[in-house]
């Protein structure tokens, strides 16, 4: 078995700015560890996993190399990064590197999108495939969404008895099904024949349209639209439905929601990562992650759903909830931070209040997903999580509400509903 994690590239993740300026989005910390580490951890647990490949078109930089070295040591499994020469789409990348994926005689391999958070029921998918499938069949992980939100995802119509996929539509314009694609797949080498057919077809079409401006490439192949749509109804594609948690991480607001889901899971999977109330320590409410190097005043109140990064200092009387505070930030005495991501090395002055509006799914609907809102609606900034980029300085006694502050800004007054460039 192998696993491939698709991490995209620098021009992707635009909705994640200004946070993705400083660090590739897959390395952004969610619940205290880099987003993609949750995927690696889940893959490493599957018996028989021989290698994990990260695939994307980031230039291999120091942060990525350092992360790969430490992850290999921690999970005792070979992890490599394969860099695409351009954005090849979800299917084009794995087709381009098919020899690397199949080297060593891989019988099957998982493909995971890096921008989802999930319980990753990989072992269950494998068992489901062993019961239902054969060497020529593939499994998609699916989950239930509500009727209106299903339109934002790939929708799957499956046979209720066999779970065979009969119809697949990516982001349909009208309601098709409540079962949506989670971006996690189990393939066998036979998938490359199907991707290869799309590749040949693309090449023929491009040869016919020689007059086209030449920006299209035959190698750009999307698994969802190009491959699954064709495979549906052929008896080769199955859906494994999960009731576990699942969410996309497209915008910075969804990172706080994902952090909540993972922190919740830690009580079972990593109780050692959750902070406890101790005499002389800060007040902890609900699930909170605190990096061992952070220094926190005993009168601070943290939680629920708070993640405090490396070397953060939190002063007296500080209140933090539903927020991510990234490494090196400092919150001076009596600041209040709600529904906010505080960027690296940022400083919030005394008695300041930094607050955002949560973009949570509807709590009364068990199948509700997080809406990936656009930044603007009717020419106005949509109220959402407040984001401070790296090295932002907020003076004492100001209020920052529903705003996005770009890196290296020194503010002098209060702001509301603004992007501060």
PyMOL commands that set and color helices and strands:
alter all, ss='L'
color gray80, all
select helices_A, chain A and resi 14-16+19-21+25-27+35-45+62-75+89-96+98-102+122-132+149-152+191-208+223-231+252-269+271-273
alter helices_A, ss='H'
color red, helices_A
select strands_A, chain A and resi 2-8+29-30+33-34+51-56+78-83+108-113+116-118+138-144+154-158+165-170+179-188+237-241+246-248+283-285+288-290+295-296+301-303+306-308+313-314+319-321+323-325+330-331+336-338+340-342+347-348+353-355+376-377+380-381+386-388+393-394+399-401+404-405+415-416+419-420
alter strands_A, ss='S'
color yellow, strands_A
deselect
rebuild
show_as cartoon
